[in-house]
Amino acid sequence: MTDVTAAAPSRRPSLGRPGIGRWAKEQYPLYILLVLLVIAGFSSDAFFTSRNLTNLVLQTSVIGIVTLAQFLIVLTGGIDISVGSVVGLSGVLAAGLFSGSSVVLAIVVAVLVGALIGTLNGYLVAFRGLEPFIVTLGMLALARGFVYAYTEGSPVRPEAENFRSIATATIAGFPVIGVIWLGLAVAIAFLARGTVFGRRIYAVGSSKDAAHASGVPVKATLVAVYAMAGVMVGFAGFLLASRVGAGTPTAGNLYELDSIAAVVIGGAALAGGKGRVFGAVVGTLIFAVITNLLVLLNVSTFLQDAFRGGLILLAVVLTTFRFSRGRDQSRR
Amino acid sequence: MSQALNEHPRGAVPAFALRGVGKSYPGVTALADIDLEAFPGEVLAICGANGAGKSTMAKMIAGQERPSTGRVEIAGHPAAIVTPADAETAGVLLMHQEPLVIEDFTVEENVWLRRISSAGSNRPWRRLRRGGDPRTRQALDAVGLTDVAPDTLARELGPGPRQMLALSRTQVNEHRVLLLDETTASTTEEHFRDVLDLVDRERAAGVCVVFVSHRMDEVFAMADRIAVMRSGRLVEVLRTADTTPGAVIDLMIGESVAALEPLTLPVRPDEKPLLEVDDLAAGSARDVTFRVGPGEVVGIYGLVGSGRSSVARSIAGHQPRRGGRVQVHGRDVHARSPRAALRAGLAYLTEDRRREGFVPAFTNGENMTLSTLPAFASRGVLRAGAERRRVQQLIAEFQVKGGPRTLTRTLSGGNQQKVILAKWLEAAPEVLILDEPTKGIDVGARANIYEIVRALAAQGRGVLVVTSEAEEALVLCNRVLIMRDGRLVDEFLPATSTTDDLIRAALGGDTA
């Protein structure tokens, strides 16, 4: 047991905020990011230019939003490997249905597609008791199959001329798409830590049995999380199509792996019940920076994947150090 | 404990010996200073009430628990037994209360399970392909599973046959000590005969059989000697021929008169009952009818497998019920989930604290408010200040060690239980159902918990306590109902009864 303040009868430790020191001890991902930024700054003059940084934000925002969705699902102890396919499907449908004549309609289509698939995933996981991995694996193939069937392999060009405007607009030089990502991150962070719903997500993720026994509506919470994640992924699909200017059939490929890796590097436990939005955002940025840097340094595309893979392993190994030095070693 | 009682007429080398063995966990002494020997070709029964330390002792002999003091010796194996592997090489075979059967393996693979994993074989995989080995058939026949095909999946067997399947391993694993830990708790009369035959054959083959039980009929049918335990101590070792079931029960109970004052709260029989249960059937329980009035603490006392938990769990929405009626405040309640039960004013403190009691990743504060979160929120947004203030009150009120930010799972069992109690009382239930409220909890915290329960009753709420400890039932309750074989069979008032009465009633009248 932790008996830190045995002598003091006051409830000092209880009142305490976590304290900056303790917080700092748990920010491995942030340190990795900072080290990467320093390396980037020294190894490439092009890195800290406003053009490159804008580019970085543009490239990161879509996967960043997908990662936020993945974060919520991982928090429940689940996993969603269909996110990449859903990005693809919602993108091509947004650009293709109604001939892509209206941006508003395109957003509605993308969000509805995501919500539908997410709700179906959630229903199968919560009410049919199926493994999230298998459910979303099926959905991965299904959605990607629809994408290819709909596009017959070639990009879908929307009619609306302002289709790209969201992705290209800036506010005071900062890309709007990046503002959307960070705004969503703040909103999800509030949802997770500041609401009844968020508290229940953590409870369900840590122990479904205990949550159920405590009167938490476990199934409803699960379905709501998958549906919300679907909405975000669908919207991300629209943003990607908007950025590219077309719904491409391969859009979102491997987003599931990148988003899971970013969530885990950000300190969330795949077993559920543990993790912070801040970590997931930092995890996303780590990936973005290293990818960007490797491109600037002209590293071959094939080696880039190896670098990213090595980074995932390194980051995960680092988190184990944090665990073993933690205060409580009784259970993982 | 006296040396004379341990002596064996044949004067042989003991098959195993415990020398000054003790076992303590933080805050609890499970076993103290046990000296016991058992000999080849004899059947030794270990008897004791719930929590007397019987199972701990069996596990110790099998190397599954390490003794805190003293040592365990097995004949022909001079080194002290410390690990399960030690015990296995020394020839000790332990049959658990819950049969260790792998459901997705065939019956045959289950028979040979230990041999698969034994390091002795240099080609262990061959064991898996033992299709048609005649010894499998013999092993199954020997335990009465004559109509079970070796290639059946184990999951298709019922609890009784599963237990017998586990026992069939005695036929293929060499051993000189066989430990049966309440093996017959879930077997039927029919298999009971098979167990008897098996034990007889083992005895004839010179094996030392030790079986843990609180059922007097089987103890007297099988055992040569009876070791009686009470509160972690070995009280007496008797020769079966020289004693009677009544005498053994007396020893099991001892003179442990309630140390705490029994409850004499004014029961208010005139008032309408808070909880009315009629003809409830769930799990192994049936025809269960009782009332809990305002301010009343009602106990249900019974042995393992008597159906006592099924009653509590089905009322609280944790387990489906087959029939009957439950009313709270005169309103019908058929809770299909704990959430529904909670809405109807029923809270259930689980027996399985680690799995269902609290969320492991949560702090004390988060666990305390989990069931009543909307009360600390407006439109779904948590009011952090309100929650924190309430949690601090609760921590002080329930004397929980560690602050609001301590992880509940790092606390001792007693403090965890206080956190869970705080959570349920925060939900202000009409009736609080407590399932083994002080299981694995040290004496100090136990008194705390009793106080909390009494205070709740004094506020006019109803409390139902399900317990396997007679003393607890008498100390805590206004009335104690006795459950046996799925039915309520008797009722006692603490003022006019003893633990002795309760245990006898729960064991069954014929043994008295």
Interface residues (C-beta under 8 A of the other chain):
Chain A: M1 T2 R11 P13 S14 L15 G16 G194 T195 V196 F197 R199 R200 Y202 A203 G205 S206 S207 D209 A210 A211 H212 A213 S214 G215 V216 P217 G273 K274 R327 D328 S330 R331
Chain B: H318 S337 P338 R339 L342 Y348 T350 R355 E356 G357 F358 V359 P360 A361 F362 E366 L370 S371 L373 P374 A377 G380 V381 L382 A384 Q392 I395 A396 K401 G402 G403 P404 R405 T406 L407 R409 T410 L411 S412 K423 A427
